[in-house]
Amino acid sequence: MKSPFFDAMGVALTAAREAAVCGEIPVGAVVISRQNGRVISVARNHREERSDPFSHAEIEGMRDAARVRGRWNFEDCALVVTMEPCPMCAGALVSAHMGWVVFGAWDDKMGALGSVWDIARDPHVGFKPEVYGGVRSDECAAVLGEFFKQKREWNGCGNG
């Protein structure tokens, strides 16, 4: 049976591929309404383009969605992202009271929703979103893998 987040992850994957074309780590995020499934915002990484260390897809998606909705509380929303959020983004998701977090690829280096850390389930955290990992994980991991493969093959001299 197809996950209710399958199509939203497809939108996030498109945003991730756009990020890769721009030289950004290919992570895409979508904020959707859980009441009707409507897409509220679509975002991608912009750290390199904006020289902004906080311009992760999850943060950008929540910023845009908050502007659209006129409020910061996302208890009735889901964030769908192609890669497991890092500690900064996981903390932001908890602080924003995101109701559901759905991610694709697990991050065994900086993952903060189950891989390395589990910020959402920490007993000291007040708000606890529902977390679902591994949605379309093979596709999400492939986008990331291809990006880093191309980065490794490029030797910095314009060859490759």
Disulfide bonds with the S-S distance in Angstrom:
none
